[in-house]
Amino acid sequence: MKRKKYEHRKQHFIPACYLKAWLDPSAPQTSMNTPYVWLFDRKGENPKAKAPEKIFRESDMYTLTAPDGGHDLRLEHGLATVESHFTKVRTSKFNFKRPLTEEDWIWACLFAATAHTRTAASRDHFLNQMEELKAMFEKVAGPDWETRTVEPELPPHVERSNVYIPQPGDFDNLKETATTTLLNTAVKLILPTLLGMHKTVLCTSDPIGFLTTDAPSTWCDPTAYRRHPYERAIGLKNPAIEITLPLSPAQCLLFTHRPVVDSLYSEVSLDCVDALNHRHAAYAPTTVVARSKETRALWFQAGEAPADSWEARHPDPEEKRRWTSPDFPSGLRDILPT
């Protein structure tokens, strides 16, 4: 029996309406031509011209299973609402360098928050973490842990209330629950933080402008390279965090905990554009998006470790295993990779 088709089967994890800002302006404007953006790999190679509607999508990525076994499209419709409002704000406010209302900022920040968690890369990373957690827990508690009524013992120095202990069912239907969990995180945790951060719209008149990627919301701590590799995790409360979301080739939205400039809109130099494009290409899971087939080689070059980086100051490979952070968990050193 053939599966009955339904609407919204192909779902974009990078919205086509967002990518339309990167349509190649030099493309022939004919009835036979479909507008397109340019795609590159993370090295800036293998350029391809593709229509936004045809890229960064999966079947049923946000489709949930209804109680009756049918297709629940609430997540897909909810994301479409966010996309629609963001597009209106970009078109009516950002594009004209106008101030935003409180409601405008809610939609802009909600789009930025979901842009961080709704991607295929975020989902796959979360799934890998959960699979690793499941394997670790089964190794400690035994493969039959879900059928037992006695909770596992913890080391004396560990407070149970501060530890996540998997419960029966936590690892069921991981792909569907991962999507829900990540979008809930965007709304409940990331959105309030973004609303409270300082916002700056970096502007450029460079004809190529800002790149975007298959994970357009980039979280970066520009000081992390100075710390031990195991201490470089980036969290929302990190005082040095910089969150960037390219709005178009002409603008990039920057979130920081400290003010960068006094005004909302700030013209930046070509060096700044190049630095951000280098950052975004480096953080891209697989694909970089540009408005032009023309790129700059320096965006994709691997830089040398700065003189004040942790690696430069600790050239002995064994130093990595002799981590002496005060927060280093007891007994962890023996299982760390070399």
HELIX and SHEET records of a PDB file:
HELIX    1   1 ALA A   16  LEU A   19  1                                   4    
HELIX    2   2 LYS A   20  TRP A   22  5                                   3    
HELIX    3   3 PRO A   52  LYS A   54  5                                   3    
HELIX    4   4 ARG A   74  SER A   92  1                                  19    
HELIX    5   5 PHE A   94  PHE A   96  5                                   3    
HELIX    6   6 GLU A  102  THR A  117  1                                  16    
HELIX    7   7 ALA A  120  ALA A  141  1                                  22    
HELIX    8   8 TRP A  145  THR A  147  5                                   3    
HELIX    9   9 ARG A  160  ASN A  162  5                                   3    
HELIX   10  10 LEU A  174  THR A  185  1                                  12    
HELIX   11  11 ALA A  186  ILE A  190  3                                   5    
HELIX   12  12 LEU A  191  GLY A  196  1                                   6    
HELIX   13  13 ALA A  224  ARG A  226  5                                   3    
HELIX   14  14 PRO A  229  GLU A  231  5                                   3    
HELIX   15  15 LEU A  270  TYR A  283  1                                  14    
HELIX   16  16 ALA A  297  PHE A  300  5                                   4    
HELIX   17  17 TRP A  310  ARG A  313  1                                   4    
HELIX   18  18 PRO A  317  LYS A  320  5                                   4    
HELIX   19  19 ARG A  333  ILE A  335  5                                   3    
SHEET    1   A 2 LYS A  10  HIS A  12  0                                        
SHEET    2   A 2 ARG A  57  SER A  59 -1                                        
SHEET    1   B 4 LYS A  48  LYS A  50  0                                        
SHEET    2   B 4 VAL A  37  ASP A  41 -1                                        
SHEET    3   B 4 THR A 287  ALA A 290 -1                                        
SHEET    4   B 4 THR A 212  THR A 213 -1                                        
SHEET    1   C 2 LEU A  64  THR A  65  0                                        
SHEET    2   C 2 HIS A  71  ASP A  72 -1                                        
SHEET    1   D 5 THR A 218  CYS A 220  0                                        
SHEET    2   D 5 GLU A 242  SER A 248 -1                                        
SHEET    3   D 5 GLN A 251  THR A 256 -1                                        
SHEET    4   D 5 HIS A 198  CYS A 203 -1                                        
SHEET    5   D 5 TYR A 265  GLU A 267  1                                        
END                                                                             
